[in-house]
Amino acid sequence: MRHWRELRAGLIALAIGLGLLDGCPLPRNGTERKIADQRLGRTVAGAVAELEGVRTWLLRPVQPAADLFGLRQRWKLFAGAARDRYRMTIEVRAAGAAPWQLVYRSHDAAHDFRDAQITYRRVRGAWNPNTTYGARGGYPIFAGWIADRLFARDPRAYEVRVQMERITIGPHGGYHGTGAPAYTLLVTRDQRAALRRPKP
């Protein structure tokens, strides 16, 4: 116990040093190296690659323990964001077999009905699906709210469809659609009118 303080201080210093070494933001894979080449130029990127080699060599003795316990100090901004996401569409149609008319699609300037309100962060929190838990509890309320605005705008509108399309975010931004619909909600004018009727 006489040397416990020194040993504990040494272990803490070692843990801090290894954390700093592991957390140093150097490129680790081919994609990150390619970006470094483009942004920094080959000379600087080459020096960065050398530093990455030195870091890998220094961390090699503790790598098995880090892999076993999942110890990492590499953080990325929005590292938890999933690549599988959703893109909302809102359509409206008149009664009968009328065709659906697209009035809103995320990031589509040609179909941007109430875009500023829909994408406002507090409203988005009601409809934006969670990739783990699915549709939000406020999603049906949001669908009713947007349907009321569409019914007020067009007296011929009878039915509103709010749904999500599954999309995949690319590794460097952008996305591609899958065409797979999810979380489809249909709201009719009669349903909304029934909610507004006074109860006897």
Residue pairs with C-beta under 8 A, 6 or more apart in sequence:
18 59
18 62
19 73
20 73
21 55
21 58
21 59
22 55
22 59
22 66
22 71
22 72
22 73
22 74
23 73
23 74
23 75
24 51
24 55
25 74
26 48
26 51
26 52
26 55
27 33
27 35
27 36
27 48
27 49
27 52
28 52
28 74
31 171
33 45
33 49
36 44
36 45
36 48
36 49
37 45
40 48
59 66
65 71
66 72
81 169
82 131
83 168
83 169
83 170
83 171
84 131
84 166
84 167
84 168
84 169
85 131
85 166
85 167
85 168
85 169
85 175
86 128
86 129
86 164
86 165
86 166
86 167
86 182
86 183
87 105
87 106
87 107
87 164
87 165
87 167
87 175
87 177
88 104
88 105
88 106
88 118
88 127
88 162
88 163
88 164
88 165
89 102
89 104
89 105
89 106
89 162
89 163
89 164
89 165
90 102
90 103
90 104
90 105
90 113
90 146
90 150
90 160
90 161
90 162
91 100
91 101
91 102
91 103
91 160
91 161
92 100
92 101
92 103
92 150
92 154
92 157
92 159
92 160
92 161
93 99
93 100
93 101
93 157
93 158
93 159
93 161
94 156
94 157
94 158
95 156
95 158
95 159
100 161
102 111
103 111
103 113
103 150
104 111
104 112
104 113
104 114
104 115
104 118
104 146
105 111
106 119
113 149
113 150
114 146
114 149
117 123
118 124
118 127
118 146
123 142
125 136
125 138
126 136
126 138
126 139
126 141
126 142
127 136
127 138
127 139
127 142
127 143
127 162
128 136
129 135
129 136
129 139
129 164
129 182
129 183
130 136
134 183
135 183
139 183
139 185
140 185
142 162
143 160
143 162
143 185
143 187
144 187
144 192
144 195
146 160
146 162
147 160
147 162
147 187
147 192
148 192
150 157
150 160
151 157
151 160
151 189
151 192
157 189
158 188
158 189
159 186
159 187
159 188
159 189
160 186
160 187
160 188
161 184
161 185
161 186
161 187
162 184
162 185
162 187
163 181
163 182
163 183
163 184
163 185
164 181
164 182
164 183
165 177
165 178
165 179
165 180
165 181
165 182
166 177
166 178
166 180
166 181
166 182
167 175
167 176
167 177
167 178
168 175
168 176
168 178
169 175
170 176
